[in-house]
C-alpha cells in the first residue's frame, strides 16, 4: 500500500496502514527530515511532540498519540533556507549527493538497529554521531 497523500497529511495513511496490518501504534517507526538538526545529524526518540513538523503533527492527531519511535534526519545546511518547502521539495544538489548517500546509508543502519530490538544501544550510538560532511 503506497499512500498518495502529501507528507503534511501522513496521519490518515499511517493510521489506516497500522489498522490494516494490525500493528500496535507503539511499534511504529517514522523516519523523517528535521530542519532543526544540522545536515547529517541523526536523532532517535521514543516519543515527543511534533516539534513543528506538520506530517508528524498529523500522525499524532490521527493515529493515537505521541508514543511512537522516530528517526529524525537533520537537513539544515550552513545557511538558513529562505523557503523551507522549496528546500525539501527540490532535487538534491549534485554537490551534496555523496554526502546524502552516506547519511541515508547510516540512517538505514540506525533503523535496522531500532527494529532489531536494540533501541537503547542504537540511540547511544547514533544520537551522538555526526556523519562526515
MOQUI-V651764 format. One record per pair of residues at least 24 apart in sequence whose ideal C-beta (glycine too) atoms are under 7 Angstrom apart, sorted by the first residue. I is the first residue (numbers start at 1). J is the second residue. Records with the same first field share a line. If there is no record, write none. Layout:
I: J ; J
This chain:
7: 55
8: 54 ; 55 ; 58
9: 58
10: 55 ; 58 ; 59
11: 58 ; 59 ; 61 ; 62 ; 63
12: 62
14: 59 ; 63
15: 62 ; 63
18: 63
25: 63 ; 64 ; 68
26: 67 ; 68
28: 68 ; 69
29: 69 ; 71 ; 111 ; 114 ; 115
30: 56 ; 59 ; 68 ; 70
31: 71 ; 73 ; 107 ; 111
32: 56 ; 72
33: 73 ; 75 ; 88
34: 72 ; 73 ; 74 ; 75
35: 75 ; 76 ; 84
36: 76
37: 72 ; 74 ; 76
38: 74 ; 76
39: 74 ; 75 ; 76 ; 77
40: 74 ; 99 ; 103 ; 130 ; 131 ; 133
41: 74 ; 130
42: 71 ; 72 ; 73 ; 106 ; 107 ; 110 ; 126 ; 127 ; 129
43: 72 ; 127
44: 71 ; 110 ; 114 ; 122 ; 123 ; 126 ; 127
45: 70
69: 114
71: 107 ; 110 ; 111 ; 114
73: 103 ; 107
99: 133
102: 131 ; 132
103: 131
106: 131
